[in-house]
Amino acid sequence: GLRDFYRENKFKFASFDDLRKSFEKVSKKDLKIEFDQWIKHSGAPKLKLSNVEIKKEIEEFVLTALIEQVQQGKSYHLRIPVAVTMEGQDKAYQTVMKMDKKRLELTIRLPSRPLRLDVDPEFDIFRRLDRNEIPPALSQALGAKKILIILPSSADRDLLQAYQELAKVISDSGPDTVEVRLDKEIEKLSSDSAVAILGWENRFLKKALSALSEYEVAIDKNEIIIGKTRTLRKKHSVVLTGWNPENKDMAFVLIATDLDKALLGLGRKLPHYNKYSYLVFEGDEPENVLKGRWPVLDSPMTAFLPDKDGKISRVEMGRLSAREKMTSSQISEP
């Protein structure tokens, strides 16, 4: 389609209608609905999964569910990828469901007991994501319109001064409204803003670590433990993000170190790591030695189903089919 569009419209003014005509010529399909909904309409679809059930029949299992488009306005025509993880099967069962109304009653017949259903598991559909489909990241905390920065009042003088300088860097980096307070001056985390908790000495450290416990984070006087990775706390700085326990629609970031000289470098470097959920830096420079994103734990597009004993477990998603790679010959001009 792109080749035909290029060939037919080279050195001419072209429109989306011309692009549609080329795609229709090659595919031999009427694509008016698809072009209209993605180009002429504002907004995006928002999906909801509910009523997931399984029924055992003689030689197979029947999985049923309801998928709804819950956005305002008319429905979109969608092709929705679905993956089902089955008992005793390494590879997930995959299919694509066509949806052209606000409600789709899904029925899938399977040879083995389904243990997990994932709708749009690889985020192929252009749609509005639920907050629980998005792991917390540095951008959601430091990029918020409003942020409360909490300084550790019990830190030693040099370290507290370095945290104050870091707070100024954060303040100048983009938030519309910034409040900087010592931890002894406030009773609880703000519920109407993002929060930056600075320092191992911060009295809100335990609250932050408690909110991060579901991500297998543990920190003591000697070690920083993130999942299966252990790092000595000495000579390291850590940056951890999570959801504000006072308001799960807001993010928080914990930034802590024993190295006051490292904080100036962190202030320069953090804007380059916006997409990450956690970071560990080494030394005064500081040098990044660990980075990553938290897993999505409670996606509303995933449903876990009971096993033969009626027990529901958070099983890992089955292996998905490898995607076909686009080669240079597929995208180059003929």
Helices and strands as residue ranges (DSSP letters): H 2-9, H 16-27, H 32-35, I 36-40, E 47-56, E 61-69, E 78-86, E 93-99, E 103-110, E 114-119, G 131-133, H 138-142, E 146-151, H 157-171, E 177-182, G 183-185, E 194-198, H 205-212, G 213-215, E 217-219, E 223-226, E 229-232, E 236-243, E 251-257, H 262-269, G 270-273, E 278-282, E 287-292, E 302-304, H 328-331
